[in-house]
Amino acid sequence: MVKKRLVVGLSYKNVDEKLARTIRATIRSSKDFKDFLINDFQFSPDEIVYMSDELDENCPKDRDILRKLSFMVRMGKPGDVLVFYFCGHECRIPARTTKNNSSFIEYLATGPTSDGELTMIQDHDFREIVETVLEKCFEVK
């Protein structure tokens, strides 16, 4: 069994000063969760990918997080433990179609584009990755 984790903590301090003031504890919370995995669940620090705008002036963008998450899932095998923890801003908007069962589209706010707009991970992009995990765990024969 392999334990793989992706922990993301975003403060948006280099993106939007107003946004950064509204969300103060994300870095501390993500570090606490990382320590929790190591100390309480005996996860190896080598197996944790930690992404944060504290470590780098560039806030991780949607594609960066999705790439790491997709890789973790692709390399996973039945019996592995996969953990994704995101501590940052989220938002939701009303869905335009009735195909969405919650009537909303949810997003995780990530790093900015070159014009300063935040990138977003949409719920359906995340769901596709999760469904890959389920398909691997419950292979239909």
C-alpha positions as CSV (number, residue, x, y, z in Angstrom):
1,M,0.0,0.0,0.0
2,V,1.3,3.4,-0.9
3,K,0.1,6.6,0.8
4,K,0.0,9.7,-1.5
5,R,-1.1,13.1,-0.5
6,L,-1.6,16.5,-2.1
7,V,-2.0,19.3,0.4
8,V,-2.7,22.8,-1.0
9,G,-2.8,26.0,1.1
10,L,-3.5,29.4,-0.6
11,S,-3.5,32.8,1.0
12,Y,-3.7,34.8,-2.3
13,K,-1.4,37.4,-0.7
14,N,0.3,38.2,-4.1
15,V,-3.0,38.0,-6.0
16,D,-5.6,40.2,-4.3
17,E,-5.0,42.1,-1.1
18,K,-8.8,42.3,-0.2
19,L,-9.2,38.5,-0.8
20,A,-6.1,37.8,1.3
21,R,-7.5,39.7,4.2
22,T,-10.7,37.6,4.2
23,I,-8.9,34.3,4.4
24,R,-6.2,34.5,7.0
25,A,-5.6,31.0,8.3
26,T,-5.2,28.9,5.1
27,I,-1.4,28.5,5.3
28,R,-1.5,27.5,9.0
29,S,-4.4,25.1,8.4
30,S,-2.8,23.4,5.5
31,K,0.5,23.0,7.4
32,D,-1.4,21.7,10.4
33,F,-3.2,19.1,8.2
34,K,0.2,18.1,6.7
35,D,1.6,17.6,10.2
36,F,-1.6,15.7,11.2
37,L,-1.0,13.2,8.4
38,I,2.6,12.8,9.4
39,N,2.2,12.6,13.2
40,D,-1.1,11.0,13.6
41,F,-1.3,8.7,10.6
42,Q,2.4,8.0,10.1
43,F,2.5,9.2,6.5
44,S,6.0,9.8,5.3
45,P,6.8,13.4,4.5
46,D,8.4,12.2,1.2
47,E,5.0,11.2,0.0
48,I,3.3,14.5,0.6
49,V,3.2,17.1,-2.2
50,Y,2.6,20.5,-0.5
51,M,1.6,23.4,-2.7
52,S,1.4,26.9,-1.4
53,D,1.8,30.5,-2.4
54,E,3.8,30.9,0.8
55,L,6.6,28.7,-0.7
56,D,6.6,30.5,-4.0
57,E,5.4,34.0,-5.0
58,N,3.4,32.3,-7.8
59,C,0.1,31.0,-6.4
60,P,-0.5,27.5,-7.8
61,K,-2.9,27.7,-10.8
62,D,-5.7,25.3,-11.6
63,R,-3.6,23.4,-14.2
64,D,-0.7,22.9,-11.6
65,I,-3.0,21.5,-9.0
66,L,-5.0,19.3,-11.5
67,R,-1.7,18.0,-13.0
68,K,-0.4,16.9,-9.6
69,L,-3.8,15.4,-8.6
70,S,-4.2,13.6,-11.9
71,F,-0.7,12.1,-11.6
72,M,-1.4,10.9,-8.1
73,V,-4.6,9.2,-9.2
74,R,-3.1,7.7,-12.4
75,M,-0.2,6.2,-10.4
76,G,-2.6,4.9,-7.7
77,K,-3.4,1.2,-7.4
78,P,-6.2,-0.6,-5.4
79,G,-5.3,-0.5,-1.7
80,D,-3.4,2.8,-1.9
81,V,-4.5,5.7,0.3
82,L,-5.0,9.0,-1.6
83,V,-5.7,12.3,0.2
84,F,-6.4,15.7,-1.3
85,Y,-6.8,18.7,1.0
86,F,-7.5,22.2,-0.3
87,C,-7.5,25.2,2.0
88,G,-8.3,28.4,0.1
89,H,-11.3,30.2,-1.4
90,E,-14.2,28.5,-3.2
91,C,-17.3,29.9,-4.9
92,R,-20.4,28.7,-6.5
93,I,-22.7,30.1,-9.2
94,P,-26.2,29.0,-10.3
95,A,-26.1,26.4,-13.0
96,R,-27.6,27.4,-16.3
97,T,-28.9,23.9,-17.0
98,T,-31.0,21.4,-15.1
99,K,-28.4,18.7,-15.8
100,N,-26.6,19.8,-12.6
101,N,-28.1,18.0,-9.6
102,S,-27.2,20.7,-7.1
103,S,-28.4,23.6,-9.2
104,F,-24.9,25.2,-8.7
105,I,-21.5,25.0,-10.2
106,E,-18.8,25.0,-7.6
107,Y,-15.2,26.2,-8.0
108,L,-11.9,26.1,-6.1
109,A,-10.1,29.4,-6.6
110,T,-6.5,29.0,-7.5
111,G,-3.6,31.2,-8.8
112,P,-4.0,34.1,-11.2
113,T,-3.7,34.4,-15.0
114,S,-1.3,36.9,-16.5
115,D,-4.0,39.6,-16.3
116,G,-4.5,38.9,-12.5
117,E,-7.8,37.0,-12.7
118,L,-8.0,33.9,-10.5
119,T,-8.0,30.6,-12.2
120,M,-10.7,28.1,-11.0
121,I,-11.0,24.3,-10.7
122,Q,-14.6,23.5,-11.6
123,D,-16.5,20.8,-9.8
124,H,-16.9,18.6,-12.9
125,D,-13.1,18.7,-13.6
126,F,-12.6,17.5,-10.0
127,R,-15.4,14.9,-10.4
128,E,-13.7,13.4,-13.4
129,I,-10.6,12.7,-11.4
130,V,-12.6,11.2,-8.5
131,E,-14.5,8.9,-10.9
132,T,-11.1,7.6,-12.2
133,V,-10.3,6.6,-8.6
134,L,-13.7,4.8,-8.3
135,E,-13.2,3.0,-11.6
136,K,-9.8,1.7,-10.4
137,C,-11.2,0.6,-7.1
138,F,-14.3,-1.1,-8.4
139,E,-13.2,-2.6,-11.7
140,V,-16.2,-4.0,-13.6
141,K,-15.4,-7.5,-15.0
